[in-house]
Amino acid sequence: MRKNKIHLSLSLVIFIGILIYISVNILGFIFKNPLSIYEVKAGKMSDVISTTGIAIREEKIVKSKGSGYINYYMSDLSKVYKGETIYSLDSNGKIKDYIAEAIKEDYEAANKNISNINNTISDFKEEYDYSRFDEVYNLKQKLDQSVLNANGDYIEKTVKKVKKKYGKDSYQVVGSTDSGVVSYTVDNFDKTTVDQIDKSDFQQSGYEKKQLSSVEKVEKGDVVYRIATGETWEIAIQLSEEEYEELKDKNTVQVTFLKDNVKASASIRVKKKKSRYYGYLTLSKYLIRYMNERFLDIEISLNSNKGYKIPKSAVVEKEFYAVPVEYLTKGGNSTSDRVLAKSDKEKTASIKSYTIYKFEEDKDKYFYLDADEVEKNTVLFAGGNKNSAQYYLDKTVKKQGVYCVNQGYAEFRAIEKVSSSEDYVLVATNTVHGISLYDHIVLNSKEIDEDEIIY
């Protein structure tokens, strides 16, 4: 009787234990955060260098030769020719009011000039031949000349009136020193060539920029405008040693200006100065667009690559043994790679069908064995011959991979990074024991362990 009671009590304990185990697993499954899965997709990505560059142009700083109240006649970033009126100096600040009155008096003359321009355009429309597109350029030249003649006559006439009323030195009209692009934005950056730029120039803490405007009073020697005289311009950038090595054999690169996402082609040269590395970009476009910018945030595109695009959060690292390829062999009737190996626990060596990993970067020199699959200090024999050279598995290296869950559990698959961005990695498509298109991988590798069942 007592024996039956003990047997009954033991059965009850086992039953309760099983019930608790099942209940815990069911509750764990119910309240477990769902595992996020990502489907492997094809993609492409460009390696980029993101940096801030310093713009250098062929430009001159022009200073006033007199004092007075300044009035600008050309708008900022206008193209001007040498001698074209840029600004005037008013000695007492009253002359601008007089000029305003003179404009009213010449209103009829201005209307007459506008009428002449309208007549020129009307005649062109009546006689235009679509097969002669060059006539459009002839029209442009006629209109430009009409406006210039009118402006020139008006300015000359007005200046004569002013000097007659206020004196010969009361009013000065100043022409451009050169042909180029005029700017009324000036700064305290004094380097004139990219080769003069060093590390300290990229620190913007002491940088100052000023916008010049009409009606301000200027003294003799004050800066009144700057003018870019060349059509090409340069951007100096700082480089790491790795970026320097990647760019030193390139002649041209694609540049993206992050301010407005404009792209341009630029020639490039690199230079090492003491322990620092620099790059110099030369551009023939967008000088006017960025004329008033000294510091420019840019991206330089290097190589455009294709592969499988996966989130960085999916990547996990794993320990491997790197083994020279001469230790591979074929076993029995199999055509697959095998190794002849002997662990510390074994007396004799035998052919082992370990998972063989190969990476494109060194596949002709090494293959890799999973450190979790193969015991440390296992001995491998070259060429499958017990009497040949031996290789002891001791030191490990880290390789990257992801957890593939196609089979319902977390299986490690190797990856080889081709390029990367802030959130994604582009990996090779031909890695041995790697991933394939449309494979399902764990989005966040920290949420699961290798070989863990996901369902």
C-alpha positions as CSV (number, residue, x, y, z in Angstrom):
1,M,0.0,0.0,0.0
2,R,2.8,2.4,1.0
3,K,4.6,1.5,-2.2
4,N,1.6,2.5,-4.4
5,K,1.3,5.8,-2.6
6,I,5.0,6.6,-3.3
7,H,4.5,5.7,-6.9
8,L,1.4,7.8,-7.1
9,S,3.2,10.8,-5.5
10,L,6.1,10.5,-8.0
11,S,3.8,10.4,-11.0
12,L,2.0,13.5,-9.6
13,V,5.2,15.4,-9.2
14,I,6.3,14.5,-12.8
15,F,2.9,15.5,-14.1
16,I,3.0,18.8,-12.3
17,G,6.6,19.5,-13.5
18,I,5.6,18.8,-17.1
19,L,2.5,21.0,-16.7
20,I,4.6,23.9,-15.3
21,Y,7.2,23.5,-18.1
22,I,4.5,23.6,-20.8
23,S,2.7,26.5,-19.1
24,V,6.0,28.5,-18.8
25,N,6.7,27.9,-22.5
26,I,3.2,28.9,-23.6
27,L,3.3,32.1,-21.5
28,G,6.8,32.9,-22.8
29,F,5.5,32.5,-26.4
30,I,2.5,34.6,-25.7
31,F,4.3,37.5,-24.1
32,K,7.5,37.2,-26.1
33,N,8.2,40.2,-28.3
34,P,7.7,39.1,-31.9
35,L,11.0,38.6,-33.8
36,S,11.5,41.1,-36.6
37,I,12.4,39.4,-39.9
38,Y,14.0,41.1,-42.9
39,E,13.9,39.7,-46.5
40,V,17.2,39.9,-48.3
41,K,17.0,42.3,-51.3
42,A,19.3,43.3,-54.1
43,G,20.6,46.8,-54.0
44,K,23.4,49.1,-55.0
45,M,25.4,51.6,-53.0
46,S,28.2,54.1,-53.6
47,D,31.1,54.5,-51.3
48,V,31.2,58.1,-50.3
49,I,33.4,60.5,-48.4
50,S,31.4,63.1,-46.4
51,T,33.4,66.1,-45.5
52,T,33.5,69.9,-45.3
53,G,35.6,71.7,-47.9
54,I,37.0,75.2,-48.3
55,A,36.2,77.0,-51.6
56,I,39.0,78.9,-53.3
57,R,38.4,81.0,-56.4
58,E,40.4,83.4,-58.6
59,E,39.1,86.5,-57.0
60,K,40.1,90.1,-56.1
61,I,39.1,92.1,-53.1
62,V,38.4,95.7,-54.2
63,K,38.7,98.6,-51.8
64,S,37.3,102.1,-52.0
65,K,39.5,104.9,-53.2
66,G,37.3,107.5,-51.6
67,S,34.8,108.0,-48.8
68,G,31.1,108.6,-48.8
69,Y,27.7,106.9,-49.0
70,I,27.8,103.9,-51.3
71,N,25.1,102.9,-53.8
72,Y,25.5,99.7,-55.8
73,Y,24.2,99.5,-59.4
74,M,24.8,95.8,-60.0
75,S,22.9,93.1,-58.2
76,D,24.9,90.5,-56.1
77,L,26.4,87.7,-58.2
78,S,26.0,89.6,-61.5
79,K,28.4,89.0,-64.4
80,V,30.1,92.3,-65.3
81,Y,32.6,93.4,-67.8
82,K,35.7,95.5,-67.1
83,G,34.8,99.2,-66.6
84,E,31.0,98.5,-66.1
85,T,29.6,100.7,-63.4
86,I,29.5,98.8,-60.0
87,Y,28.8,101.6,-57.5
88,S,28.8,105.3,-56.8
89,L,30.0,107.3,-53.8
90,D,27.9,110.1,-52.5
91,S,29.9,112.6,-50.4
92,N,27.1,114.0,-48.3
93,G,24.3,111.4,-48.5
94,K,21.9,113.9,-50.2
95,I,22.8,113.2,-53.8
96,K,20.8,110.0,-54.0
97,D,17.7,112.0,-53.4
98,Y,18.6,114.4,-56.2
99,I,19.2,111.4,-58.5
100,A,15.7,110.1,-57.6
101,E,14.3,113.4,-58.8
102,A,16.3,113.1,-62.0
103,I,14.8,109.7,-62.6
104,K,11.4,111.2,-62.5
105,E,12.4,113.9,-65.0
106,D,13.8,111.2,-67.4
107,Y,10.7,109.0,-67.1
108,E,9.5,109.9,-70.6
109,A,13.0,109.2,-72.1
110,A,13.0,105.8,-70.3
111,N,9.6,105.0,-71.8
112,K,10.8,106.0,-75.2
113,N,13.7,103.5,-74.8
114,I,11.4,100.8,-73.6
115,S,9.2,101.4,-76.7
116,N,12.3,101.0,-79.0
117,I,13.1,97.7,-77.3
118,N,9.5,96.5,-77.8
119,N,9.6,97.5,-81.4
120,T,12.8,95.5,-81.9
121,I,11.2,92.4,-80.3
122,S,8.0,92.8,-82.4
123,D,10.0,93.0,-85.7
124,F,11.9,89.9,-84.7
125,K,8.7,87.9,-84.0
126,E,7.3,88.8,-87.5
127,E,10.5,87.9,-89.4
128,Y,11.6,84.9,-87.3
129,D,12.5,81.8,-89.2
130,Y,12.5,78.6,-87.1
131,S,15.3,77.1,-89.2
132,R,17.6,80.0,-88.3
133,F,18.0,79.7,-84.5
134,D,21.2,81.8,-84.7
135,E,18.9,84.8,-85.2
136,V,17.9,84.5,-81.5
137,Y,21.5,85.3,-80.5
138,N,21.5,88.3,-82.8
139,L,18.4,89.6,-81.1
140,K,20.0,89.2,-77.7
141,Q,23.0,91.3,-78.8
142,K,20.7,94.0,-80.1
143,L,18.7,94.2,-76.9
144,D,21.9,94.1,-74.7
145,Q,23.3,97.0,-76.8
146,S,20.1,99.0,-76.5
147,V,20.0,98.7,-72.7
148,L,23.7,99.4,-72.3
149,N,23.4,102.5,-74.5
150,A,20.4,103.7,-72.6
151,N,22.1,103.1,-69.2
152,G,25.3,104.7,-70.3
153,D,23.6,107.8,-71.6
154,Y,21.5,108.1,-68.5
155,I,24.4,107.7,-66.1
156,E,26.6,110.2,-68.0
157,K,23.7,112.7,-68.1
158,T,22.9,112.3,-64.4
159,V,26.5,112.6,-63.3
160,K,26.9,115.9,-65.2
161,K,23.8,117.2,-63.4
162,V,25.1,116.2,-60.0
163,K,28.6,117.6,-60.5
164,K,27.2,120.9,-61.7
165,K,25.0,121.2,-58.6
166,Y,27.2,119.8,-55.9
167,G,30.8,120.1,-57.2
168,K,33.2,118.0,-59.1
169,D,34.3,115.7,-56.2
170,S,30.9,115.3,-54.6
171,Y,29.9,112.2,-56.6
172,Q,32.0,109.4,-58.0
173,V,30.8,106.6,-60.3
174,V,33.2,103.6,-60.1
175,G,33.6,100.9,-62.8
176,S,34.7,97.3,-62.4
177,T,38.4,96.6,-62.2
178,D,38.0,93.4,-64.1
179,S,35.5,91.2,-66.0
180,G,33.9,88.5,-63.8
181,V,31.3,87.8,-61.2
182,V,30.7,90.5,-58.6
183,S,29.8,89.7,-55.0
184,Y,29.0,91.9,-52.0
185,T,29.7,89.1,-49.5
186,V,33.2,89.3,-48.0
187,D,35.0,87.3,-45.2
188,N,38.2,87.2,-43.3
189,F,39.6,84.2,-45.1
190,D,43.0,85.3,-46.5
191,K,44.3,82.2,-48.2
192,T,44.4,82.6,-52.0
193,T,45.4,79.1,-53.2
194,V,44.3,75.6,-52.0
195,D,48.0,74.6,-51.4
196,Q,48.2,77.3,-48.6
197,I,45.4,75.7,-46.6
198,D,46.2,73.6,-43.5
199,K,44.4,71.9,-40.7
200,S,43.7,75.1,-38.7
201,D,41.7,76.7,-41.6
202,F,39.0,74.0,-41.3
203,Q,38.1,75.3,-37.8
204,Q,35.3,77.7,-38.4
205,S,35.2,79.2,-34.9
206,G,37.1,82.4,-35.9
207,Y,35.5,82.7,-39.3
208,E,33.5,85.9,-40.1
209,K,31.4,86.9,-43.1
210,K,29.9,90.2,-43.9
211,Q,27.2,91.3,-46.3
212,L,27.8,94.7,-47.9
213,S,24.8,96.9,-48.8
214,S,23.9,100.3,-50.3
215,V,23.6,103.5,-48.3
216,E,26.4,102.4,-45.9
217,K,29.1,105.0,-45.3
218,V,32.5,103.8,-46.4
219,E,36.0,105.2,-45.8
220,K,38.9,105.2,-48.1
221,G,40.5,101.7,-48.0
222,D,37.3,99.9,-47.0
223,V,36.3,96.8,-48.9
224,V,33.4,97.5,-51.3
225,Y,33.2,94.3,-53.3
226,R,35.0,91.2,-54.5
227,I,35.1,89.9,-58.0
228,A,35.8,86.3,-59.3
229,T,37.8,86.6,-62.5
230,G,38.2,82.9,-63.4
231,E,35.6,80.4,-64.5
232,T,37.1,77.4,-62.6
233,W,37.3,77.1,-58.8
234,E,38.7,74.7,-56.3
235,I,37.6,73.0,-53.0
236,A,40.2,71.8,-50.5
237,I,39.3,68.9,-48.2
238,Q,40.9,66.9,-45.4
239,L,41.4,63.2,-45.9
240,S,42.2,60.2,-43.7
241,E,45.1,58.0,-44.8
242,E,42.6,55.4,-46.1
243,E,40.7,58.0,-48.1
244,Y,44.0,59.3,-49.5
245,E,45.0,55.8,-50.7
246,E,41.6,55.3,-52.3
247,L,41.7,58.6,-54.2
248,K,45.4,58.9,-55.2
249,D,44.9,56.9,-58.4
250,K,41.7,58.8,-59.5
251,N,41.5,61.7,-61.8
252,T,37.8,62.6,-61.5
253,V,35.1,62.1,-58.9
254,Q,31.4,62.9,-58.5
255,V,30.7,65.6,-56.0
256,T,27.3,66.2,-54.3
257,F,26.7,69.6,-52.6
258,L,24.6,68.7,-49.6
259,K,23.1,72.2,-49.3
260,D,20.8,71.6,-52.3
261,N,21.8,68.1,-53.5
262,V,23.4,69.4,-56.7
263,K,25.8,67.0,-58.3
264,A,28.9,67.9,-60.4
265,S,32.0,66.2,-61.8
266,A,35.3,67.4,-60.5
267,S,39.0,66.6,-61.2
268,I,40.9,65.6,-58.1
269,R,44.5,65.5,-56.9
270,V,45.7,64.5,-53.4
271,K,48.7,65.5,-51.4
272,K,50.4,64.5,-48.2
273,K,51.7,67.4,-46.1
274,K,53.8,66.2,-43.1
275,S,51.5,63.7,-41.3
276,R,48.3,65.0,-42.8
277,Y,46.4,64.3,-46.0
278,Y,44.5,66.7,-48.3
279,G,42.5,66.6,-51.5
280,Y,41.9,69.3,-54.0
281,L,38.9,69.3,-56.3
282,T,38.7,71.5,-59.4
283,L,35.3,72.4,-60.9
284,S,34.2,74.3,-64.0
285,K,30.5,74.6,-63.0
286,Y,28.4,76.3,-60.3
287,L,30.9,79.0,-59.5
288,I,28.1,81.6,-59.2
289,R,25.8,79.3,-57.3
290,Y,28.2,78.9,-54.5
291,M,30.1,82.2,-54.8
292,N,29.1,83.4,-51.4
293,E,29.9,80.2,-49.6
294,R,33.4,79.6,-48.2
295,F,32.7,76.3,-46.3
296,L,30.7,73.7,-48.3
297,D,29.4,70.3,-47.0
298,I,30.0,67.8,-49.7
299,E,30.0,64.1,-50.5
300,I,32.5,62.5,-52.9
301,S,31.2,59.4,-54.6
302,L,33.8,56.7,-55.2
303,N,32.6,53.3,-56.5
304,S,29.1,52.2,-57.2
305,N,28.6,48.6,-56.1
306,K,25.9,46.0,-56.4
307,G,25.0,43.2,-54.0
308,Y,22.5,42.3,-51.2
309,K,21.4,45.3,-49.1
310,I,20.9,44.4,-45.4
311,P,20.4,46.4,-42.2
312,K,23.5,46.9,-40.0
313,S,21.4,45.8,-37.1
314,A,21.3,42.2,-38.6
315,V,25.1,41.8,-38.6
316,V,26.7,39.6,-36.0
317,E,30.4,38.6,-35.5
318,K,31.6,35.0,-35.0
319,E,35.0,33.4,-34.2
320,F,36.7,31.3,-36.9
321,Y,39.9,29.5,-37.5
322,A,41.8,30.6,-40.6
323,V,43.4,27.6,-42.4
324,P,45.7,27.6,-45.5
325,V,44.0,26.1,-48.5
326,E,46.5,23.3,-48.9
327,Y,44.8,21.6,-45.9
328,L,41.7,21.0,-48.0
329,T,41.0,17.6,-49.5
330,K,38.2,15.5,-51.0
331,G,36.7,12.7,-49.0
332,G,35.4,9.3,-50.3
333,N,33.2,9.7,-53.4
334,S,32.3,13.3,-52.4
335,T,33.4,16.3,-54.6
336,S,32.9,18.7,-51.7
337,D,35.8,20.1,-49.7
338,R,36.8,18.1,-46.6
339,V,39.6,18.1,-44.1
340,L,41.7,15.3,-42.6
341,A,41.7,16.1,-38.9
342,K,42.3,14.8,-35.4
343,S,41.1,16.3,-32.2
344,D,42.7,15.9,-28.8
345,K,40.1,13.2,-27.9
346,E,40.8,11.1,-31.0
347,K,43.6,8.6,-31.5
348,T,43.7,8.7,-35.3
349,A,42.8,11.2,-37.9
350,S,39.8,10.9,-40.2
351,I,38.1,12.8,-42.9
352,K,35.7,15.4,-41.4
353,S,32.9,17.2,-43.2
354,Y,33.1,20.4,-41.3
355,T,31.4,23.5,-42.8
356,I,33.9,25.2,-45.0
357,Y,33.7,28.9,-45.3
358,K,35.4,31.0,-48.0
359,F,35.7,34.7,-48.4
360,E,36.4,36.4,-51.7
361,E,39.1,38.6,-50.3
362,D,41.4,35.7,-49.6
363,K,39.7,32.5,-51.0
364,D,42.9,31.5,-52.8
365,K,44.9,31.5,-49.6
366,Y,42.6,30.5,-46.7
367,F,39.4,28.8,-45.8
368,Y,37.6,29.2,-42.5
369,L,36.3,26.8,-39.9
370,D,33.6,27.6,-37.3
371,A,35.2,27.8,-33.8
372,D,32.0,26.5,-32.3
373,E,32.0,23.4,-34.6
374,V,35.7,22.5,-34.4
375,E,37.6,21.9,-31.1
376,K,40.6,24.0,-30.3
377,N,44.0,22.3,-30.9
378,T,42.5,20.0,-33.5
379,V,45.3,19.0,-36.0
380,L,44.8,19.2,-39.7
381,F,46.9,17.3,-42.3
382,A,47.9,18.9,-45.6
383,G,46.4,17.3,-48.7
384,G,44.6,14.6,-46.7
385,N,47.9,12.8,-46.0
386,K,48.7,11.8,-42.4
387,N,52.4,12.0,-43.1
388,S,52.3,15.5,-44.5
389,A,52.5,18.9,-42.8
390,Q,50.3,19.5,-39.8
391,Y,48.3,22.6,-38.8
392,Y,47.1,23.2,-35.3
393,L,43.9,25.2,-34.7
394,D,44.7,27.7,-32.1
395,K,44.1,31.4,-32.8
396,T,40.8,32.6,-34.0
397,V,39.7,35.6,-36.1
398,K,36.3,37.4,-36.3
399,K,34.1,37.2,-39.3
400,Q,30.8,38.8,-39.9
401,G,27.5,37.1,-40.8
402,V,23.7,37.1,-40.2
403,Y,21.2,34.7,-38.7
404,C,19.1,33.1,-41.5
405,V,15.8,31.7,-40.3
406,N,14.5,30.0,-43.4
407,Q,14.4,26.6,-41.6
408,G,12.7,27.9,-38.5
409,Y,15.9,28.4,-36.4
410,A,18.8,30.9,-36.3
411,E,21.4,29.6,-38.7
412,F,24.7,31.6,-39.1
413,R,25.4,32.7,-42.7
414,A,28.6,34.4,-43.6
415,I,28.7,37.9,-45.3
416,E,31.4,40.0,-47.0
417,K,30.9,43.7,-46.8
418,V,31.3,45.5,-50.1
419,S,30.3,49.0,-48.9
420,S,28.1,50.6,-46.2
421,S,26.0,53.6,-45.3
422,E,24.7,54.8,-42.0
423,D,22.0,52.2,-41.7
424,Y,22.8,49.5,-44.3
425,V,25.5,47.2,-45.5
426,L,25.9,46.0,-49.1
427,V,27.3,42.4,-49.1
428,A,28.7,40.2,-51.8
429,T,26.4,37.8,-53.6
430,N,28.8,34.9,-54.0
431,T,30.0,34.1,-50.5
432,V,30.4,30.4,-49.7
433,H,27.7,29.5,-47.1
434,G,26.4,33.1,-47.4
435,I,23.0,34.5,-48.0
436,S,20.8,34.4,-51.1
437,L,18.2,36.7,-52.6
438,Y,14.9,36.6,-50.6
439,D,16.4,34.8,-47.7
440,H,14.8,35.7,-44.3
441,I,17.2,37.0,-41.8
442,V,16.8,38.3,-38.2
443,L,16.6,42.1,-38.3
444,N,18.2,42.6,-34.9
445,S,20.9,39.9,-34.2
446,K,20.9,40.8,-30.5
447,E,17.4,39.4,-30.1
448,I,18.4,35.8,-30.7
449,D,21.2,33.3,-30.3
450,E,22.6,31.0,-32.9
451,D,20.6,27.8,-33.4
452,E,17.7,29.1,-31.4
453,I,14.2,28.0,-32.6
454,I,12.1,31.0,-33.6
455,Y,8.6,29.3,-33.6
